[in-house]
């Protein structure tokens, strides 16, 4: 393993801004894994750190196949990590809305340009991402449904769920979308958490990524076949459960839980009196795919997303 400097920005008042990557192997650019682009994606950075640890061991044991290389970038935006701010610390811009970047533009455009230049020529790309709504997900692989990356390829991760997302106009400036424009087969990997370390789901993501690397002949690893084929569905097919009231959000179920129509998913209580304002009930039988983790519920906000089953 060797460390590579992806981008550096001189700083007057503190240590320089640096985005660094860890490279394993030599030869063709086979797979690139990118972790925390936003400054609150601690879980994503942690997963990358565990992948670096595992691949260092695999490489030392001679199980990294000749002629293949892997690049891991644990944190694109270390300045925002340092101050626990989701977006760029000075102007609140989102680096994952700046790709493919512009090396003569604003700071976040320059960071995106340097990162994209380093990652754009890989055959496969994996982005460990978070959602704009704070909450917990079932670990899954998400594909931007451009037609270039197929669900059959995503099945190699061995995860039980593959979600297809139809691109929206604002998606055209994300890393995943631009990877695919430059002919990289791109995947987005979600674990349960973002702002907190969840070791159980992090371990699932690490094993899933290693399974994928084994499937494309990067590493020598025994892969246990999944018990069943993954469920592939379009994101639009999820049943969104919204709040009809506002107040303290007291969740009763978690991502991955089975629920039945009429089950109480959460209660919203008055922030001043503690009295229950409303009970949030499941509209269908299914599995909780997403559960909001914010302590407050806002009117008409999405609190849960459910995979409906008959």
C-alpha positions as a LaTeX table, in Angstrom:
\begin{tabular}{lrrr}
\hline
Residue & $x$ (\AA) & $y$ (\AA) & $z$ (\AA) \\
\hline
Unk1 & 0.00 & 0.00 & 0.00 \\
Unk2 & 1.21 & 3.49 & $-0.74$ \\
Unk3 & $-0.31$ & 6.87 & 0.06 \\
Unk4 & $-0.93$ & 9.32 & $-2.79$ \\
Unk5 & $-1.70$ & 13.03 & $-2.62$ \\
Unk6 & $-4.84$ & 13.74 & $-4.66$ \\
Unk7 & $-5.22$ & 17.46 & $-3.94$ \\
Unk8 & $-3.54$ & 20.04 & $-1.70$ \\
Unk9 & $-4.61$ & 23.58 & $-0.87$ \\
Unk10 & $-2.29$ & 25.95 & 0.98 \\
Unk11 & $-3.64$ & 27.44 & 4.18 \\
Unk12 & $-2.51$ & 30.59 & 5.96 \\
Unk13 & $-3.87$ & 29.82 & 9.43 \\
Unk14 & $-3.72$ & 26.03 & 9.78 \\
Unk15 & $-2.27$ & 22.90 & 8.21 \\
Unk16 & $-2.81$ & 22.58 & 4.48 \\
Unk17 & $-5.96$ & 20.97 & 3.12 \\
Unk18 & $-5.07$ & 17.55 & 1.71 \\
Unk19 & $-7.13$ & 14.86 & 0.05 \\
Unk20 & $-5.16$ & 11.61 & 0.04 \\
Unk21 & $-5.73$ & 8.15 & $-1.37$ \\
Unk22 & $-4.39$ & 4.70 & $-0.55$ \\
Unk23 & $-3.30$ & 2.63 & $-3.56$ \\
Unk24 & $-2.99$ & $-1.13$ & $-3.60$ \\
Unk25 & $-1.36$ & $-3.13$ & $-6.38$ \\
Unk26 & $-0.01$ & $-2.16$ & $-9.77$ \\
Unk27 & $-1.33$ & $-2.23$ & $-13.30$ \\
Unk28 & $-4.72$ & $-1.45$ & $-14.73$ \\
Unk29 & $-7.01$ & 0.88 & $-12.80$ \\
Unk30 & $-9.56$ & $-1.68$ & $-11.73$ \\
Unk31 & $-11.61$ & $-0.27$ & $-8.84$ \\
Unk32 & $-11.80$ & 3.03 & $-6.95$ \\
Unk33 & $-13.59$ & 3.39 & $-3.60$ \\
Unk34 & $-14.51$ & 6.86 & $-2.31$ \\
Unk35 & $-15.70$ & 7.48 & 1.24 \\
Unk36 & $-16.70$ & 10.71 & 2.97 \\
Unk37 & $-17.22$ & 13.54 & 0.51 \\
Unk38 & $-19.25$ & 15.39 & 3.12 \\
Unk39 & $-17.88$ & 16.35 & 6.51 \\
Unk40 & $-20.40$ & 14.38 & 8.59 \\
Unk41 & $-19.93$ & 11.05 & 6.80 \\
Unk42 & $-17.98$ & 9.44 & 9.63 \\
Unk43 & $-19.34$ & 5.96 & 8.96 \\
Unk44 & $-18.28$ & 6.16 & 5.32 \\
Unk45 & $-14.75$ & 7.19 & 6.30 \\
Unk46 & $-14.66$ & 4.40 & 8.89 \\
Unk47 & $-15.68$ & 1.77 & 6.33 \\
Unk48 & $-12.86$ & 2.93 & 4.04 \\
Unk49 & $-10.38$ & 2.74 & 6.93 \\
Unk50 & $-11.42$ & $-0.86$ & 7.58 \\
Unk51 & $-11.06$ & $-1.67$ & 3.89 \\
Unk52 & $-7.53$ & $-0.20$ & 3.93 \\
Unk53 & $-6.76$ & $-2.37$ & 6.95 \\
Unk54 & $-8.09$ & $-5.54$ & 5.29 \\
Unk55 & $-6.46$ & $-4.89$ & 1.92 \\
Unk56 & $-3.12$ & $-4.18$ & 3.62 \\
Unk57 & $-3.33$ & $-7.67$ & 5.14 \\
Unk58 & $-4.46$ & $-9.23$ & 1.86 \\
Unk59 & $-1.60$ & $-7.57$ & 0.01 \\
Unk60 & 0.95 & $-8.73$ & 2.61 \\
Unk61 & $-0.32$ & $-12.31$ & 2.18 \\
Unk62 & 0.13 & $-12.17$ & $-1.58$ \\
Unk63 & $-3.61$ & $-12.42$ & $-2.28$ \\
Unk64 & $-3.81$ & $-9.21$ & $-4.32$ \\
Unk65 & $-3.77$ & $-10.37$ & $-7.92$ \\
Unk66 & $-1.06$ & $-9.18$ & $-10.29$ \\
Unk67 & $-1.90$ & $-6.43$ & $-12.81$ \\
Unk68 & $-4.81$ & $-4.98$ & $-10.80$ \\
Unk69 & $-4.91$ & $-1.82$ & $-8.71$ \\
Unk70 & $-7.35$ & $-0.37$ & $-6.19$ \\
Unk71 & $-7.53$ & 3.24 & $-4.98$ \\
Unk72 & $-9.32$ & 4.13 & $-1.72$ \\
Unk73 & $-10.04$ & 7.75 & $-0.77$ \\
Unk74 & $-11.39$ & 7.68 & 2.81 \\
Unk75 & $-12.15$ & 11.42 & 3.12 \\
Unk76 & $-12.45$ & 13.96 & 0.32 \\
Unk77 & $-13.20$ & 16.90 & 2.64 \\
Unk78 & $-11.04$ & 16.69 & 5.81 \\
Unk79 & $-11.54$ & 20.37 & 6.74 \\
Unk80 & $-15.28$ & 19.86 & 7.19 \\
Unk81 & $-14.67$ & 16.63 & 9.11 \\
Unk82 & $-12.49$ & 18.59 & 11.53 \\
Unk83 & $-15.32$ & 20.97 & 12.41 \\
Unk84 & $-18.18$ & 18.44 & 11.97 \\
Unk85 & $-19.82$ & 20.45 & 9.19 \\
Unk86 & $-21.57$ & 18.56 & 6.38 \\
Unk87 & $-20.66$ & 20.93 & 3.55 \\
Unk88 & $-17.65$ & 23.10 & 2.70 \\
Unk89 & $-16.72$ & 25.11 & 5.76 \\
Unk90 & $-16.66$ & 28.61 & 4.26 \\
Unk91 & $-19.52$ & 28.82 & 1.74 \\
Unk92 & $-21.63$ & 25.73 & 2.59 \\
Unk93 & $-21.36$ & 24.22 & $-0.90$ \\
Unk94 & $-21.65$ & 20.48 & $-1.47$ \\
Unk95 & $-18.62$ & 18.92 & $-3.19$ \\
Unk96 & $-20.82$ & 16.05 & $-4.39$ \\
Unk97 & $-22.76$ & 18.58 & $-6.45$ \\
Unk98 & $-19.60$ & 19.89 & $-8.18$ \\
Unk99 & $-18.48$ & 17.01 & $-10.39$ \\
Unk100 & $-16.76$ & 16.71 & $-12.79$ \\
Unk101 & $-15.33$ & 19.92 & $-11.35$ \\
Unk102 & $-13.43$ & 22.87 & $-12.79$ \\
Unk103 & $-9.76$ & 23.37 & $-11.93$ \\
Unk104 & $-9.96$ & 27.16 & $-12.37$ \\
Unk105 & $-13.24$ & 27.61 & $-10.50$ \\
Unk106 & $-14.31$ & 27.98 & $-6.87$ \\
Unk107 & $-12.55$ & 25.95 & $-4.19$ \\
Unk108 & $-15.05$ & 23.09 & $-4.13$ \\
Unk109 & $-15.00$ & 22.92 & $-7.94$ \\
Unk110 & $-11.20$ & 22.59 & $-7.83$ \\
Unk111 & $-11.37$ & 19.83 & $-5.21$ \\
Unk112 & $-13.95$ & 17.96 & $-7.29$ \\
Unk113 & $-11.83$ & 18.40 & $-10.44$ \\
Unk114 & $-8.72$ & 16.99 & $-8.77$ \\
Unk115 & $-10.59$ & 14.06 & $-7.26$ \\
Unk116 & $-12.35$ & 13.26 & $-10.52$ \\
Unk117 & $-9.11$ & 13.39 & $-12.46$ \\
Unk118 & $-7.71$ & 10.78 & $-10.06$ \\
Unk119 & $-10.74$ & 8.45 & $-10.18$ \\
Unk120 & $-12.28$ & 8.78 & $-13.64$ \\
Unk121 & $-10.31$ & 6.09 & $-15.48$ \\
Unk122 & $-11.20$ & 3.14 & $-13.26$ \\
Unk123 & $-13.27$ & 0.25 & $-14.57$ \\
Unk124 & $-15.42$ & 0.19 & $-11.42$ \\
Unk125 & $-16.29$ & 2.86 & $-8.86$ \\
Unk126 & $-17.85$ & 2.47 & $-5.41$ \\
Unk127 & $-19.09$ & 5.51 & $-3.52$ \\
Unk128 & $-19.98$ & 5.15 & 0.16 \\
Unk129 & $-22.65$ & 7.79 & 0.52 \\
Unk130 & $-25.22$ & 9.33 & 2.84 \\
Unk131 & $-28.75$ & 10.60 & 2.26 \\
Unk132 & $-29.95$ & 14.18 & 2.53 \\
Unk133 & $-32.42$ & 13.05 & 5.23 \\
Unk134 & $-30.66$ & 11.94 & 8.45 \\
Unk135 & $-31.63$ & 8.38 & 9.17 \\
Unk136 & $-30.87$ & 4.68 & 9.12 \\
Unk137 & $-30.97$ & 2.48 & 6.02 \\
Unk138 & $-30.93$ & $-1.22$ & 5.37 \\
Unk139 & $-27.43$ & $-1.85$ & 3.93 \\
Unk140 & $-27.89$ & $-1.90$ & 0.16 \\
Unk141 & $-26.38$ & $-1.11$ & $-3.23$ \\
Unk142 & $-27.90$ & 1.74 & $-5.21$ \\
Unk143 & $-27.52$ & 2.20 & $-8.96$ \\
Unk144 & $-28.09$ & 5.37 & $-10.94$ \\
Unk145 & $-30.31$ & 3.88 & $-13.64$ \\
Unk146 & $-28.42$ & 5.19 & $-16.67$ \\
Unk147 & $-28.33$ & 1.82 & $-18.41$ \\
Unk148 & $-24.57$ & 1.52 & $-18.18$ \\
Unk149 & $-24.28$ & $-0.31$ & $-14.85$ \\
Unk150 & $-26.47$ & $-3.41$ & $-14.62$ \\
Unk151 & $-28.09$ & $-4.94$ & $-11.51$ \\
Unk152 & $-26.51$ & $-8.30$ & $-12.37$ \\
Unk153 & $-23.08$ & $-6.78$ & $-11.74$ \\
Unk154 & $-24.27$ & $-5.29$ & $-8.43$ \\
Unk155 & $-25.37$ & $-8.75$ & $-7.27$ \\
Unk156 & $-21.66$ & $-9.57$ & $-6.77$ \\
Unk157 & $-21.71$ & $-7.53$ & $-3.54$ \\
Unk158 & $-23.91$ & $-10.22$ & $-2.01$ \\
Unk159 & $-26.25$ & $-7.72$ & $-0.35$ \\
Unk160 & $-29.98$ & $-8.56$ & $-0.21$ \\
Unk161 & $-31.21$ & $-5.31$ & $-1.80$ \\
Unk162 & $-30.34$ & $-3.50$ & $-5.03$ \\
Unk163 & $-32.11$ & $-0.17$ & $-5.55$ \\
Unk164 & $-32.44$ & 1.54 & $-8.93$ \\
Unk165 & $-32.60$ & 5.32 & $-8.93$ \\
Unk166 & $-33.83$ & 7.30 & $-11.91$ \\
Unk167 & $-31.44$ & 10.25 & $-12.47$ \\
Unk168 & $-32.80$ & 13.70 & $-11.69$ \\
Unk169 & $-31.36$ & 16.98 & $-13.01$ \\
Unk170 & $-29.33$ & 17.63 & $-9.84$ \\
Unk171 & $-27.82$ & 14.14 & $-10.05$ \\
Unk172 & $-25.83$ & 15.13 & $-13.13$ \\
Unk173 & $-23.23$ & 16.85 & $-10.91$ \\
Unk174 & $-22.66$ & 13.88 & $-8.58$ \\
Unk175 & $-19.65$ & 11.58 & $-8.55$ \\
Unk176 & $-21.73$ & 8.49 & $-9.41$ \\
Unk177 & $-23.35$ & 10.04 & $-12.48$ \\
Unk178 & $-20.10$ & 11.47 & $-13.86$ \\
Unk179 & $-18.28$ & 8.21 & $-13.28$ \\
Unk180 & $-20.80$ & 6.59 & $-15.61$ \\
Unk181 & $-20.48$ & 9.37 & $-18.19$ \\
Unk182 & $-16.75$ & 8.51 & $-18.31$ \\
Unk183 & $-17.55$ & 4.77 & $-18.74$ \\
Unk184 & $-16.95$ & 3.64 & $-15.16$ \\
Unk185 & $-19.43$ & 1.10 & $-13.79$ \\
Unk186 & $-20.47$ & 2.95 & $-10.64$ \\
Unk187 & $-22.24$ & 1.81 & $-7.48$ \\
Unk188 & $-23.37$ & 3.65 & $-4.37$ \\
Unk189 & $-23.15$ & 1.67 & $-1.14$ \\
Unk190 & $-25.30$ & 2.58 & 1.88 \\
Unk191 & $-24.88$ & 1.35 & 5.45 \\
Unk192 & $-27.15$ & 2.01 & 8.41 \\
Unk193 & $-25.46$ & 5.15 & 9.68 \\
Unk194 & $-23.57$ & 8.26 & 8.56 \\
Unk195 & $-22.85$ & 10.55 & 11.51 \\
Unk196 & $-22.30$ & 7.66 & 13.95 \\
Unk197 & $-20.08$ & 4.60 & 13.71 \\
Unk198 & $-22.14$ & 1.44 & 13.36 \\
Unk199 & $-19.62$ & $-1.41$ & 13.39 \\
Unk200 & $-22.12$ & $-4.11$ & 12.46 \\
Unk201 & $-23.30$ & $-2.48$ & 9.23 \\
Unk202 & $-19.75$ & $-1.23$ & 8.52 \\
Unk203 & $-18.56$ & $-4.84$ & 8.64 \\
Unk204 & $-21.33$ & $-5.79$ & 6.22 \\
Unk205 & $-20.16$ & $-3.07$ & 3.81 \\
Unk206 & $-16.51$ & $-4.16$ & 4.08 \\
Unk207 & $-17.33$ & $-7.80$ & 3.37 \\
Unk208 & $-19.64$ & $-6.81$ & 0.51 \\
Unk209 & $-16.89$ & $-4.70$ & $-1.08$ \\
Unk210 & $-14.33$ & $-7.48$ & $-0.69$ \\
Unk211 & $-16.82$ & $-9.90$ & $-2.27$ \\
Unk212 & $-17.11$ & $-7.53$ & $-5.21$ \\
Unk213 & $-13.32$ & $-7.17$ & $-5.54$ \\
Unk214 & $-13.06$ & $-10.96$ & $-5.57$ \\
Unk215 & $-15.73$ & $-11.18$ & $-8.29$ \\
Unk216 & $-13.70$ & $-8.91$ & $-10.59$ \\
Unk217 & $-10.52$ & $-10.88$ & $-9.89$ \\
Unk218 & $-8.73$ & $-8.21$ & $-7.85$ \\
Unk219 & $-8.22$ & $-10.29$ & $-4.71$ \\
Unk220 & $-8.14$ & $-13.96$ & $-3.83$ \\
Unk221 & $-10.99$ & $-14.49$ & $-1.38$ \\
Unk222 & $-13.48$ & $-17.23$ & $-0.69$ \\
Unk223 & $-16.96$ & $-15.86$ & $-1.26$ \\
Unk224 & $-19.96$ & $-17.51$ & 0.39 \\
Unk225 & $-22.92$ & $-17.35$ & $-2.01$ \\
Unk226 & $-25.94$ & $-15.47$ & $-0.63$ \\
Unk227 & $-28.89$ & $-17.55$ & 0.55 \\
Unk228 & $-31.13$ & $-16.02$ & $-2.09$ \\
Unk229 & $-30.98$ & $-13.70$ & $-5.09$ \\
Unk230 & $-31.07$ & $-9.99$ & $-4.19$ \\
Unk231 & $-34.35$ & $-8.10$ & $-4.40$ \\
Unk232 & $-34.04$ & $-5.51$ & $-7.19$ \\
Unk233 & $-36.54$ & $-2.65$ & $-7.16$ \\
Unk234 & $-36.94$ & 0.94 & $-8.25$ \\
Unk235 & $-36.66$ & 3.60 & $-5.56$ \\
Unk236 & $-40.04$ & 4.94 & $-6.66$ \\
Unk237 & $-41.63$ & 1.69 & $-5.48$ \\
Unk238 & $-40.85$ & 2.44 & $-1.82$ \\
Unk239 & $-43.84$ & 3.45 & 0.29 \\
Unk240 & $-43.10$ & 6.82 & 1.92 \\
Unk241 & $-44.64$ & 7.44 & 5.33 \\
Unk242 & $-44.91$ & 11.15 & 6.08 \\
Unk243 & $-45.70$ & 13.12 & 9.19 \\
Unk244 & $-49.04$ & 14.89 & 9.49 \\
Unk245 & $-47.86$ & 16.78 & 12.57 \\
Unk246 & $-44.69$ & 18.16 & 14.17 \\
Unk247 & $-43.01$ & 17.57 & 17.50 \\
Unk248 & $-40.61$ & 15.19 & 19.26 \\
Unk249 & $-40.05$ & 12.09 & 17.11 \\
Unk250 & $-40.10$ & 8.87 & 19.12 \\
Unk251 & $-39.29$ & 5.96 & 16.81 \\
Unk252 & $-40.60$ & 2.47 & 17.61 \\
Unk253 & $-39.01$ & 0.51 & 14.75 \\
Unk254 & $-35.65$ & 0.43 & 13.01 \\
Unk255 & $-34.40$ & $-0.15$ & 9.48 \\
Unk256 & $-34.71$ & $-3.85$ & 8.67 \\
Unk257 & $-37.70$ & $-4.48$ & 10.94 \\
Unk258 & $-40.75$ & $-6.29$ & 9.57 \\
Unk259 & $-44.01$ & $-4.42$ & 10.03 \\
Unk260 & $-47.68$ & $-5.04$ & 9.35 \\
Unk261 & $-50.40$ & $-2.64$ & 8.26 \\
Unk262 & $-51.56$ & $-0.67$ & 11.27 \\
Unk263 & $-48.41$ & $-1.22$ & 13.36 \\
Unk264 & $-47.23$ & 1.88 & 15.23 \\
Unk265 & $-43.94$ & 3.00 & 13.70 \\
Unk266 & $-43.45$ & 6.10 & 15.85 \\
Unk267 & $-45.17$ & 8.63 & 18.03 \\
Unk268 & $-44.93$ & 12.39 & 17.75 \\
Unk269 & $-45.21$ & 14.11 & 21.11 \\
Unk270 & $-45.73$ & 17.72 & 22.06 \\
Unk271 & $-42.30$ & 19.26 & 22.83 \\
Unk272 & $-43.73$ & 21.26 & 25.75 \\
Unk273 & $-46.24$ & 18.90 & 27.39 \\
Unk274 & $-44.98$ & 15.44 & 26.41 \\
Unk275 & $-48.47$ & 14.43 & 25.31 \\
Unk276 & $-48.78$ & 12.26 & 22.21 \\
Unk277 & $-49.97$ & 14.34 & 19.27 \\
Unk278 & $-50.20$ & 11.51 & 16.75 \\
Unk279 & $-49.19$ & 7.91 & 16.19 \\
Unk280 & $-47.51$ & 7.09 & 12.89 \\
Unk281 & $-48.87$ & 3.79 & 11.60 \\
Unk282 & $-47.66$ & 1.55 & 8.82 \\
Unk283 & $-49.87$ & 1.77 & 5.72 \\
Unk284 & $-48.86$ & $-1.72$ & 4.55 \\
Unk285 & $-47.11$ & $-4.97$ & 5.34 \\
Unk286 & $-43.42$ & $-4.79$ & 4.61 \\
Unk287 & $-39.85$ & $-4.16$ & 5.72 \\
Unk288 & $-38.62$ & $-0.80$ & 7.01 \\
Unk289 & $-36.05$ & 0.31 & 4.44 \\
Unk290 & $-35.37$ & 3.76 & 5.91 \\
Unk291 & $-36.10$ & 5.27 & 9.32 \\
Unk292 & $-35.47$ & 8.91 & 10.16 \\
Unk293 & $-33.10$ & 9.46 & 13.09 \\
Unk294 & $-33.59$ & 13.19 & 13.70 \\
Unk295 & $-35.12$ & 13.92 & 17.14 \\
Unk296 & $-37.76$ & 16.23 & 15.65 \\
Unk297 & $-40.50$ & 15.47 & 13.16 \\
Unk298 & $-41.63$ & 18.24 & 10.82 \\
Unk299 & $-44.98$ & 18.41 & 9.14 \\
Unk300 & $-45.12$ & 16.51 & 5.80 \\
Unk301 & $-41.54$ & 15.23 & 6.24 \\
Unk302 & $-40.67$ & 11.67 & 5.22 \\
Unk303 & $-40.21$ & 9.61 & 8.38 \\
Unk304 & $-40.02$ & 6.09 & 6.96 \\
Unk305 & $-39.73$ & 4.28 & 3.65 \\
Unk306 & $-41.09$ & 0.76 & 3.46 \\
Unk307 & $-40.57$ & $-2.11$ & 1.05 \\
Unk308 & $-44.17$ & $-3.29$ & 0.63 \\
Unk309 & $-44.70$ & $-7.05$ & 0.63 \\
Unk310 & $-47.91$ & $-9.00$ & 0.19 \\
\hline
\end{tabular}
